[in-house]
Amino acid sequence: MSAIWSTAATLAYLRAAPKAHLHVHLEGSILPETLLTLAQRNGVALPADSVDGLRAWFTFRDFDHFIEIYLTITRCLRTEEDYELIAYEFGAEMARQHVRYAEVTFSPSTHEALGVPFDTQFSGLTQGRAHARAEFGVEIAWIFDIVRNITPEARRDALAEYTLARAIEGMGEGVIALGLGGAEVGYPPEPFAPQFARAQEAGLHCIPHAGETGGPESVWGAIRALEAERIGHGVRSIEDPALVEYLRAHDVALELCPTSNLRLGVYSSYAAHPLRRLYEAGVPITINADDPPLFNTTLNDEVALLATAFGLSLDQIDAILLNGVRYSFLPAERKRALQAEFTAELARLRTLELA
């Protein structure tokens, strides 16, 4: 069926398709317009004082520049109202892209280190989350992630414990998982096994980043030491056939973010990216945008790449979109209902586009 569609019709269908977003960082999703508002509200000097200037500043140059932007964004968040705003604006942006559900990564220890108490952070996020659901119908769940590249080790461990405690504390208000982010090279997953074991005991899911700038050994470490249920990125699993087979056989999904991988230099082009090879090998994959404005992309753009850059059929793309629900951590009943909603909506959209 998809072969008779024009490119324009295909892209229109993919833009309108219902989506779930499983790998996206809240701090890295703040749009230039919102950042300008936050900076002016809190008297923080930015490299530019206009939306266009901030868009130019956001243009990815290298990893150090990316971290500079990320930390500057974080310094603009100071009050409960600020955190409410970014959660609400995130929901608004997801609604514009027909995202119905998002599992959103947030790094509470970074904000605590800048002097913002957790109660301030989380109260704002909770209000913004509720507002986004009421106004846009977008469901948001939180993944609190440990920042792995902290030195010395004693401070790293203390911040990891802080993040775990805050994640457990927030379980009644939408925190569903413990994550592991930050620079991968030189910071393997194994030292964080104690925190992830206690997270599981408390009922949290485990979703570490692995296999992006680190190789297959990082993914193996996340699986063996942390008992990862999904892998953030995981693209370099393709380098180890045994790992690819393990992911397929054990139904461990990868959260793929192709443009992020290119911006960070993991791959030189979409042609070199292993998304299609992983898919054809039977590895469950989802499509995501990571830090969208910082990488000059959107989730809609990443979904469009499945057709334009990776040459997948609409049936294959629909399956990947449904994976966003299938591999989510929604309660079973809600997951079944959302899968049914997605399936019906995709069928309806095909009828409209083919009419």
N, C-alpha and C positions, 0 to 999 in steps of 0.2 A: 504493500500500500504506500509506504513512504517514498518509493522511487518516483512516483508520479507527482510528487509535491514540488513546487518551485522553492528556491532558496528563501524567497521572501515569506512564503506561506509557512515554511518550516520554522523560520526564526520567529514569526508572529506566534505560532503555536507554542514554541518553547518559552517565549516571554510570558505567555498567559498561563502556562502549565503550573499546577500547584506544586509546592516544593517544601522540603524540610532542609534545614541548614544545621549540620552537626559539627562543623569545625570553623568557628569564627570567634575572634577575640573582641570583646566589647571595647576596650581601650583603642584598639586598632580599627574600629568601625566608626569612630567619631568623624563626622563630616566637617569640612573646613568652615561651613556656616556656623555649626554648633560650637566649634573650637573658638571662633572669633567671639561669639557671645560669652562663652565661659571666661576667656581671657579678659575681656572688657569688664565683666562682672567682678572679677577677682584681682584686677590690676596687675595681670601678668603680661610682661612684654613678649611679643612674638616677632619673628623675623619679618613678618609682613602684617599690614593693618587692613587688608582687604581680602575678600573671598578669593579673587583671582590670584592675588599674591600668595595666599596660603596654598592654593591648588598648585602653583608653580613650585613652592617649597616642598610640598608633599611628593613631587615627582621623584621616584626612586633613583638613587645614585649608587649607593653601596650599603653594606650592612651597618656600618658606623653611623651613616646618615639616618638610616631607618631607626636605629636605637635613639639617636638624638631627638627625632620627631616623637617617638613613643614616650620618652621621658618628659618632653615638653608638654605633650598632651596631658600626661598624668598630673603634672604640677598645676594644671589649670582646674583641677577638681578639688574643691575644698569643703563644700557644704552639702548637706542632705539634698538641697534643691538641685545642686549640680549633678549628683548621681541619679536623681529622679529624671532629670532632663535627658541624660545620655541613654538611659534605659528606654524611656518613652520614644525618643528620636530613633533609636535602633528599631523599635517595633514599627514605627511609621515607615522606615525605609524597607523593612522586610515586607510590609503589606504592599508597598509599591511594586515589589517583585513577586508577589503572590506566594510568599512564604507563609505557611500556616503554623509551623512549629520550628523552634530553634533551640539548640543546646549551646549555650554561650559561655565561653571561657573568660574568667576574670581572675586577676592576680591580687588578692587582698593584701598580701605582705608588702607589695610595692607601695601601696597607698598608706599603709601603716608606717612604713619607713619615712614617708614624707610628712608624717604628723597628723594624718586623718584617722581618727578612731574607727574601729570596725562598725560600731553602732551607727555612726554617721554614714559610712559607705552603704551598709546593708539596708538601713531604713530607707534611704533614697532609692536604691535599686528595687526594693520590694514595692514601693509606691509606683515607680515608673513601670515596673512589670505589670502590676495590676491595671494601671491606666492604659497600657498598650493592649492588653487583652480585652478590656472593656470597649475601647474605641475602635480597635482594628481587628479584633479576633485573632491576634497573633499570640500563641502560647510560647513563653520563654522559660527555660530551665537553666540552672547555673552549673557550670563546672569550675570549681576553684582549683587553680593550678599552682603547684610548687614551682618556684623559679630555681632551676638546678645549678646555674653558674654563679653561685655566691661563694665568696671566700672571706675569711678562713672557714674551715669545715665546721667549727663550733657554731658560727653564725648561720651557716647554711642549714645545719640541723635544727637550730632554734626556729628559723623561719619556716622550715618544713613542718615542724610541730605546730607552729602558729596557724599555718594554712589548714592543716588537718583538723585542728580544734575548731576553727571557724567554719569549715565545711560541715562538720558534724552538728555544730550549733545551728546552721542554717537549713538543715534537712527538712524541717517543717515548713519552710518558706521557699521551696523551689530548688535548693541545692541537691543535685542528684549524683555528683561524681567528683572524684579527686583526679586532677590532671598533673602532668609534669611538662613544663615548658622551659624556655631559655635555651642558651647555646648548647648544642648537643656534643660537639667535638670536645673531648677532654672531660666530659661530665656524663658518664654512663648511668644507666638507670638503677643498677644494682644497689648503690648506697641508700636508696629510698625505699627498699623493701619493707622495713619496719612500719613506715607510715602507711604504705599501701595495704599491708596486712591488717592494720587496725581500721583502715577505712572500710575494707570488706566486712570486717566483723561488725561494724556499725551499720552496715547496709548501704554503703556508698558503692557506686560503680567505679571502675578503674580505667582511665583513658589517657595513657602517657603519649607524648610526642616521641617518635622514634623513626629511624630510617629515612631521614631527610638529608641533613648534612652528614649524619652518621650513617654507617653502612649497615648491612644485614645483621651484624653482631649486636647493634643497638636494638633492633627489633626482637632478636632472640632474647636479649636481656630483659626487655619489657614484658615478654611473654613468660619467661621462666621465673624471673625474680619478682615481678609485679603482678603476674597473672592478668595481663591486659585483656580487656574484653573487646576493645577496638583499638586501632593504632592511629594516632594522629600523624598524617602523611604516610610513612611506610613505603614510599615509592622505591627506595633502594633495595627492598625485598627482592626485586627482579634479578638482582645479582647472585642470588642463591637459590637454585632450583629446589633444594630440599625445603627451604623456607616457603617458597611459593606453594609447594604441595601442602605444607602444614597449614598455611592460611586457608587454602581451599578446603582441605579435609576437615578442619576444625571450625570452619565458617567464621573466621575472624575478619571483620571488615576493615578496610583502609579508608581513611578520610582524605581523599585526594584533593589537592589545591594546585592545579597546573601552573597558573600564572605566578603564584607565589614561588614555586620551584624554579621557574625561569628567572624571576627577578633576583633571587638569592644565588643564582649561578649553579644550581644543582644540575640543570640541563641547559643546553645552549639554544634549544628551539623546541617547539611543540612536536616537530617530527622526531626529535630524539627522546621525547618523554615516553615513559613506558605504560601510560594509562591503558592504551588498547591491548598491549601484550598481557598486562595483568588481568584485564577483563576476559580476554580470550583463554587465559589459563584457568579461568574459573574462580579467581579470587574475588570475593565480594567487595565492590567499591561504591563509595558515595562521592558526590561532587560538591565542592565547597569553595569558599573565597578567602579564608584566613583573615587578612587585614585589608579589606577591600579598597578603601580610598588611598591607603599607603602604597598599594600595588597597582593603582589605576585600573581597578576592575570592579565587577559586581558579581553576585551569584548568577544573575541572568547571563552575564558575559561568559562565565565559566560553563554554564549549561550549553550555551550556543557553541562553544568550542567542541563539545562532544560530536556535533554534526559537522562543523566546518573544518576543524583541525584534525579530528580523530576519525572522521568518516563513519561514525556509528549510525545505524538505522534508527528510525523513530521507535521501533519496538524495543531496541536495545537501550535507547535513552530513557524511554518510559520505565524500563526495568530498573535503571540506575536511580531515577527519581523516586520510585517506590522503595528502593533500598534505604533512602533517607528516613523513611518511616519504619521499615522492617528492622533496621539496626539501631534505631533510637532506643532510649530507655524509658519510653512512655509505659505506663501500666498496660497490661495485656489487653484489657477491654478497650481502653482508649486507642491503643495501637490498631486493633482490628477495625475499629470504627473509622479511624483516619485513613487506613489503607483502603477501605471501601469508598470513602469520600474521594480520595485521589483517583482511584480506578474509574469511578463514575464521571468525574470531572474531565479526566483525560479523554474518555470516550466521547463525551459531549463536545469537547473542543475539536476533536478530529472531525466530527460531523459538521461543525460550523465552518472549519477551515476548508473542508472539501466541497462544501455546498456551492 
